[in-house]
Amino acid sequence: MNYLKSLVLYKYINSDTLINMKHKVKQITEDRLLLSTSEAARLLGYAEQTLRKWALYENEPINPIRHGRSLRWSKAEVYKFACVKEEA
C-alpha cells in the first residue's frame, strides 16, 4: 500500500473513531448535583488534566469533592465559574 492510500485510510479510521466517541458522551441531566472530571472539563472548555491539577494544588477557582480516588465537581460551582445560569 502506498503512502497516500495509508494516509487516507488512517484519517478515515480516526474520523470514524471520533464519530463513535461522540455517541458515548453522557448527557448532563438536571437531577445530578455532581459532575465527573470529564463532564466538568467539557463544560468549561478545559482539558481534564487541567482540572486534575486544580484538585492537586487546591488553590484554583473550583475545588472538587473527593470520593475515594475519584473527583467530583459541584455542578453549581462549575456553572458559576463558567458564568452559565443553571435552570431551576
C-alpha positions as CSV (number, residue, x, y, z in Angstrom):
1,M,0.0,0.0,0.0
2,N,1.4,3.3,-0.9
3,Y,1.8,6.3,1.4
4,L,-1.2,8.3,0.2
5,K,-3.6,5.4,0.5
6,S,-2.4,4.6,4.0
7,L,-2.7,8.3,5.0
8,V,-6.3,8.4,3.7
9,L,-7.1,5.1,5.5
10,Y,-5.6,6.5,8.7
11,K,-7.7,9.6,8.5
12,Y,-10.8,7.6,7.8
13,I,-10.3,5.3,10.7
14,N,-9.6,8.2,13.1
15,S,-12.6,10.3,11.9
16,D,-14.8,7.2,12.4
17,T,-13.4,6.7,15.9
18,L,-14.2,10.4,16.7
19,I,-17.7,10.0,15.4
20,N,-18.2,6.9,17.5
21,M,-16.8,8.6,20.6
22,K,-19.3,11.4,20.3
23,H,-22.1,9.0,20.9
24,K,-20.5,7.7,24.1
25,V,-20.7,11.1,25.8
26,K,-23.2,11.1,28.7
27,Q,-25.8,13.8,28.8
28,I,-25.7,16.0,31.8
29,T,-29.1,15.8,33.3
30,E,-30.7,18.3,35.7
31,D,-31.2,15.9,38.6
32,R,-27.4,15.4,39.1
33,L,-25.6,17.7,41.6
34,L,-22.0,16.4,40.9
35,L,-20.1,16.1,37.7
36,S,-17.2,13.8,36.7
37,T,-13.9,15.4,35.7
38,S,-14.6,14.7,32.0
39,E,-18.0,16.3,32.2
40,A,-16.8,19.4,34.1
41,A,-13.9,19.8,31.6
42,R,-16.2,19.5,28.7
43,L,-18.5,22.2,30.1
44,L,-15.6,24.6,31.0
45,G,-13.6,24.0,27.8
46,Y,-10.5,22.9,29.6
47,A,-8.5,19.7,29.4
48,E,-9.3,17.0,32.1
49,Q,-5.7,17.2,33.2
50,T,-6.1,20.9,34.0
51,L,-8.9,20.2,36.4
52,R,-6.8,17.4,38.0
53,K,-4.0,19.9,38.6
54,W,-6.6,22.3,40.2
55,A,-7.5,19.4,42.5
56,L,-3.9,18.7,43.3
57,Y,-2.9,22.3,44.2
58,E,-6.3,23.2,45.8
59,N,-5.9,26.9,45.2
60,E,-7.7,27.3,41.9
61,P,-11.2,28.6,41.3
62,I,-13.1,25.4,41.8
63,N,-12.2,22.6,44.3
64,P,-13.5,19.1,43.8
65,I,-15.2,16.8,46.2
66,R,-13.1,13.7,46.7
67,H,-14.9,10.4,46.8
68,G,-12.2,7.8,47.3
69,R,-9.8,8.2,44.4
70,S,-12.3,9.8,42.1
71,L,-13.0,13.5,41.8
72,R,-16.5,15.0,41.6
73,W,-17.2,18.6,40.8
74,S,-20.2,20.6,42.1
75,K,-22.4,21.4,39.1
76,A,-23.4,24.7,40.7
77,E,-19.7,25.8,41.1
78,V,-18.9,24.7,37.6
79,Y,-21.8,26.7,36.2
80,K,-20.9,29.7,38.4
81,F,-17.3,29.6,37.1
82,A,-18.4,29.3,33.5
83,C,-21.0,32.1,34.0
84,V,-23.9,29.9,33.0
85,K,-27.2,30.2,34.7
86,E,-28.4,26.9,36.0
87,E,-32.0,26.1,35.1
88,A,-34.1,25.6,38.2
